[in-house]
Amino acid sequence: MSVFERVSLGASDIWERVKVDAAAWFGANDPSSRNEELIQSSLVNVLRWQKPSASFVKCNIGTSWIDDRQNRGAAWILRDQSGQVLCHSRRSYSSVSNKMEAELWSFLWAVESISSLRYERVVFESSSYLAGEAILRPSLFPQFNDMLQDIRDKLSFFRLWTVAFAHIEGNRCAEAIATSVTRDHKYSSYIAHAGPFWLASELQEEALGGRSMIQDALHTVTASCRLVRILHVTGFSLRF
């Protein structure tokens, strides 16, 4: 089951989303244009971690990939509506051919883990817009069909779920744990209670400063199921 987002957008917000969706479409259909920096450039306002809504937990997902000859890192951090870290995880994979595949492996690991921990209402948040779009629109990414089907099958076990995008600054702790695999060669995989001690100050800072997702709903780019909407772009006018 999925979460529906009802968001009232101004013209500038609509235009930003149009640019993001267009960039994602070209990234999916034109391999030469798969540049996530272009996608992120239109979302510069999402600069810090945001608390999930009441009754939800948020799972931030991080990935570190260098090339197909080196191990890549996957990580996730699970936090409640107050910003308290419930648990976190790190894992390494070998022989991953590209960054997009690495991002999807990270999603799969996070979804499998959180499902096994019996959480029912979860926000999965990543700094990879294309990975989120692939999960929500698998028909645009046929080369990852088997993995995407596996992810979606496991998502179906949750009572409510959503997939969201965050600028790298809003996902820094999960990214830092994933980077410890490729930078520090920490290849051991684990799931642990609370957060890593070496990120304690950063996690506390985010817990104190993170606004709720309701307050920042305009910054959520993807969701597990979107309201049906028709967007007309005529010259300089935008209307629903």
N, C-alpha and C positions, 0 to 999 in steps of 0.2 A: 504494500500500500504506500501511497506517496503523499507528500506534503504539498498543498496548494498555497502559493503566495499571492496575496492580493495587495498590490503595490500601486500607489498613485504616483505617477511620474510626471515631472515637468518636461518641457520640450528638450532642454539640454540633457536631461537624464535619458530620455528616449533616444536621442541622437548618439549618446555614448554607447548605449546598448546595440544600436544598429551597427556601429563601427566594430564592436566586439564580435557580434554574430557574423558580420561579413568577413572579418579576419579569420574567424574559426572555419567558415565555409571554405575560403580559399586555402587555408592550411590543410583541410581534409582532402581537397580535390586537386590541389596543385603542389606536388612534393617540393618544388623549387621555392615555394613561398612559406614553408612551415617555419615561421619565425615567431616564437612566443613573446619575444620582446615587443613586437608590434602589437600583439594582443594586450599585454600588460600595460603598454603605454597609455591606453585609454582608460585605465582603472587606477590612476595614481592616487585617488582619494582614499583607497582602502589600504591604510598604512599601519593598522594595528589590529591585534587580536580582539575579537568580539565574543562576548559571552553568549551561550545558546539561550533560547527561550525557556521559560519554565517547563518542567517535566521532560526536557530534552537533555542529552549529553552531546558534547561535540568531540569528534575525533579528527584532529589535525594530522595530515599525512605528509611525510617528507620523503624525498628521493634524491640520491646522489649517484650520478652516472658519469663516467669519464670516457670509456670506450668499450668495445666488445671484448677486449682481452683482459680486462680487470674486473674484479668483483665490484658490484654496485651495492649501495646501501638503501635499505627501506626502514622507515620508522613511523610510529604513530604515537600520539599523546591523547588521552581521553580525559576531558574535564567536564565538570558539572556547571550548573547555571550561576554559581558563585565564583567560578574560576578555579576551584579546587581540583588539583590533579588526582584522578582516581587510579590511573595506572598508565604505563607506557611500554613500548616495545621497540626492539631493534632486530634487524635481520639482514643477512647478506645473501646475494645471489650471484652466480657466475654465468658466463656465456649469454649475456643479454645484448641483443644486437643493436638497439638504438634507445634513445631517451624515452620515446613514447611508450615502447614496450616496458621499459623500466618503471615508468609511472603507473602503468596498469598492473604490473606485478605488486607494486606497493598498495594500490587500491585493493587488490584481491586479498593480500595478507591482512590488511586492516579490517575488511568486511568479515573475513573468516574469523579473526580473533575476537572482534566485538560481538559477533553472533554467538560464539562459544561462551562468552562471559554473560550472556542472557540479558543484554540491554535491548530494549524494544523501540525506543524513540531516539534516533541518532542523526546528527548532522555530520556528514563526511566532508571535510574541507581540505582543499589542496591548492597549490600554486600553479598547477597545470590545468589551464582552461581546456585544452584539447582533450586531455584524459577524461575530464568531466563530460564534455560533449560526446565523446565516444561512448561512454556508459549510457547517456541519455538518448543518443541518436546512433545506435550501432550500425544502422544501414549505411551511414556515411564512411564507415571504417571497416570494410569487409575483410581487410588483411588481418584484423584482430578478432574475427568473429567468434572463434572458440573461447578465447579468454573473456571477451565481453559477455558471452552467454553465461559463462561460469559466474562472473561477478553478479549479473542480474538475477540469476537463480538464487544466489546466496542472499541478495538484498530482499528477496521476496519473503524471507523468514522474519524480517523486522515488521513490527506493527506500523511504524511510521518512520520514514527516512527521507533525507534530502541530500543532494550533492551540491556543494557550493564552491565558489572560487574565492581565493584571497591573494592579494598582492604578497610578494615574498616577505615584506616587513610584517605582515599579519600572520605569518606561518614560520617565523624564524626558529622557534624552539624545535619543532619537528624536523625542519631542514638541518639544524645543527646536529641532531642525533644521527640522522642519515649520513651526514658528511663525515662523522667520526669513523664510519666504515672505510670510506675511500681515502681519507686523509691520514687517519691514525691506524689503519689496518686492524680495526676491531671487528673480527669476523664472527664472534660468538653471537648466537641468536637467543633472545630471552623475552619474557613478559614479566614486568615487575610492578609491584605496588608503588603508588605515588610517582614522583618525577625523579630524574637523575639529580644527584646532589650538586653536580657541577653546573646545572642550569637553575638552581634554586632561586637565585636573585632575579633572573629574567622571568621565570614563571610567576614569582610573586608580583613583579612589576606589572605583568599582563593581567593578573587577577585583580589588582587594584585599579588598573586603568581601563580595563575592557568594558565597553558599554554592551548592553544587551543587543541581540540580533533584531529585536523588534525596533529599537531605536535606529538601527543602521540597516533596515531592510532594503533600502534603495541600493545598497552596495552588493547585494547578493545577485550573482549573474546567472547561475544555473540552479535548477531545482529538479527533483526526481520526477516530477510531472508538472508541466506548466499549464496555466489557464489558457484556454483557446483564445487567441487574440489575432486580429488582422491589423497590420500596420501598413498604412498608405503613406508613401513618400512622394509628394508632388511638388517639384520645385523646392522651395524653402519651407513648405508647410508640412507639418506632421500631425496626424490625427488618428484616433482609434475608431 
